[in-house]
Amino acid sequence: MSDDHFKIIARNKKAYFNYFIEKDYEAGIVLQGTEVKSLRGGRANLKDSYAKIINGEVFIYQMNISPYPFAFYDNHEPRRRRKLLLHKAEIKKLYGKVNEKGYALVPLSIYFKRGKVKLKIALARGKRSPDKRQTIRQRDEKRDMDRAMKNY
């Protein structure tokens, strides 16, 4: 991937805390011009966003892309639903998995790849409270180990 030029716009940090990530997919996204301009300025938020499969198409909901401040007319709605571009075989696989109990489509990050906006979505299973406590414990232990190694 050394040839690919990435510029990460936004990450969904809570997704890794709230879900077990099974597999991730890279999807294109259908955007308006002012949305792309806003994304170039880094004005996006993936918090509370999710994806759904409707009639064989994947859509992302509640993803916030702030309005472009220099657009005089025809600015976009910040939280509108946006279509994701995936291969039909991938959509069929995802549809089968999402219909199983406990699976969801969660956006992980949005970024530019070779000038195109891409969204990384994941097939994820929700964590319960004990799993989240274990994640916190592991994170604290890793931080303590890093501090100890830094002092030596």
C-alpha positions as CSV (number, residue, x, y, z in Angstrom):
1,M,0.0,0.0,0.0
2,S,3.0,2.3,-0.3
3,D,1.6,3.6,-3.6
4,D,-1.8,4.6,-2.1
5,H,-2.1,8.1,-0.8
6,F,-4.3,8.3,2.3
7,K,-5.6,11.3,4.1
8,I,-7.8,10.2,7.0
9,I,-10.7,12.6,7.6
10,A,-12.4,11.1,10.6
11,R,-12.3,7.9,12.7
12,N,-15.0,6.2,14.8
13,K,-13.0,5.4,17.9
14,K,-16.1,4.3,19.9
15,A,-16.7,1.5,17.3
16,Y,-13.6,-0.4,18.5
17,F,-14.8,-0.1,22.1
18,N,-18.4,-1.0,21.6
19,Y,-18.0,-3.8,19.0
20,F,-15.9,-6.8,18.1
21,I,-14.8,-6.1,14.5
22,E,-15.2,-9.3,12.4
23,K,-14.3,-8.0,8.9
24,D,-14.0,-4.6,7.3
25,Y,-14.8,-3.4,3.8
26,E,-13.8,-0.4,1.8
27,A,-16.7,1.3,0.2
28,G,-17.1,4.3,-2.1
29,I,-19.7,6.9,-1.2
30,V,-22.1,9.0,-3.3
31,L,-21.6,12.7,-2.3
32,Q,-22.6,16.1,-3.5
33,G,-20.0,18.7,-4.4
34,T,-20.3,20.8,-1.2
35,E,-19.9,17.6,0.8
36,V,-16.5,16.8,-0.8
37,K,-15.4,20.4,-0.2
38,S,-16.4,20.1,3.4
39,L,-14.6,16.8,3.7
40,R,-11.4,18.3,2.3
41,G,-11.5,20.7,5.3
42,G,-11.9,17.7,7.6
43,R,-15.4,18.6,8.7
44,A,-16.9,15.1,9.3
45,N,-18.1,13.1,12.3
46,L,-18.9,9.4,12.4
47,K,-20.2,9.3,15.9
48,D,-23.6,7.5,16.2
49,S,-23.6,6.6,12.5
50,Y,-24.6,3.2,11.2
51,A,-25.2,1.5,7.9
52,K,-28.2,-0.5,6.6
53,I,-29.0,-2.6,3.6
54,I,-32.2,-1.7,1.9
55,N,-33.4,-3.3,-1.4
56,G,-29.9,-4.6,-2.2
57,E,-28.2,-1.2,-1.6
58,V,-26.2,-0.1,1.4
59,F,-26.8,3.3,3.0
60,I,-25.1,5.2,5.8
61,Y,-27.3,7.1,8.3
62,Q,-26.5,9.8,10.8
63,M,-23.0,10.6,9.4
64,N,-22.5,14.3,9.9
65,I,-20.7,16.3,7.2
66,S,-20.9,20.0,8.2
67,P,-22.2,22.4,5.6
68,Y,-19.6,24.1,3.4
69,P,-19.3,27.6,4.7
70,F,-18.5,29.2,1.3
71,A,-21.5,27.8,-0.6
72,F,-24.0,30.5,-1.4
73,Y,-26.8,28.2,-2.4
74,D,-27.5,24.5,-2.8
75,N,-25.6,23.5,0.3
76,H,-26.2,19.9,1.5
77,E,-28.1,18.6,4.5
78,P,-25.5,17.6,7.2
79,R,-27.1,14.3,8.3
80,R,-28.8,13.0,5.1
81,R,-28.5,9.3,4.2
82,R,-25.8,8.5,1.7
83,K,-25.4,5.6,-0.6
84,L,-22.4,3.4,-0.3
85,L,-20.8,1.7,-3.3
86,L,-19.9,-2.0,-2.9
87,H,-19.8,-5.0,-5.2
88,K,-23.1,-7.0,-5.4
89,A,-21.4,-10.1,-4.0
90,E,-20.1,-8.2,-1.0
91,I,-23.6,-6.8,-0.3
92,K,-25.1,-10.3,-0.5
93,K,-22.5,-11.6,2.0
94,L,-23.2,-8.7,4.3
95,Y,-26.9,-9.1,4.0
96,G,-26.7,-12.7,5.1
97,K,-24.5,-11.8,8.1
98,V,-26.5,-8.7,9.2
99,N,-29.7,-10.8,9.4
100,E,-28.0,-13.0,12.0
101,K,-28.5,-12.0,15.6
102,G,-26.1,-9.5,17.0
103,Y,-24.4,-8.3,13.8
104,A,-24.3,-4.7,12.6
105,L,-22.6,-2.6,9.9
106,V,-20.5,0.1,11.6
107,P,-18.5,2.8,9.9
108,L,-14.9,2.9,11.1
109,S,-13.2,5.7,9.2
110,I,-13.6,8.0,6.3
111,Y,-10.6,9.0,4.2
112,F,-9.3,10.1,0.8
113,K,-7.6,7.5,-1.3
114,R,-6.1,8.7,-4.6
115,G,-8.4,11.7,-4.6
116,K,-11.6,9.6,-4.0
117,V,-13.6,9.6,-0.7
118,K,-13.7,6.1,0.8
119,L,-15.5,4.8,3.8
120,K,-14.3,1.8,5.8
121,I,-17.3,-0.1,7.2
122,A,-17.1,-3.2,9.4
123,L,-19.2,-6.2,10.1
124,A,-19.3,-6.1,13.9
125,R,-20.8,-7.8,16.9
126,G,-21.8,-5.8,19.9
127,K,-19.9,-6.1,23.1
128,R,-21.5,-6.6,26.5
129,S,-20.4,-4.8,29.7
130,P,-17.9,-7.5,30.9
131,D,-16.2,-7.4,27.5
132,K,-15.9,-3.6,27.7
133,R,-14.4,-3.8,31.2
134,Q,-11.9,-6.3,29.9
135,T,-11.0,-3.9,27.0
136,I,-10.5,-1.1,29.5
137,R,-8.3,-3.3,31.7
138,Q,-6.1,-4.4,28.7
139,R,-5.7,-0.8,27.6
140,D,-4.7,0.3,31.2
141,E,-2.2,-2.6,31.4
142,K,-0.6,-1.7,28.1
143,R,-0.3,2.0,29.1
144,D,1.4,0.9,32.4
145,M,3.8,-1.4,30.5
146,D,4.7,1.4,28.1
147,R,5.4,3.8,31.0
148,A,7.6,1.2,32.7
149,M,9.5,0.6,29.5
150,K,9.9,4.4,28.9
151,N,11.5,4.8,32.3
152,Y,14.3,2.2,31.6
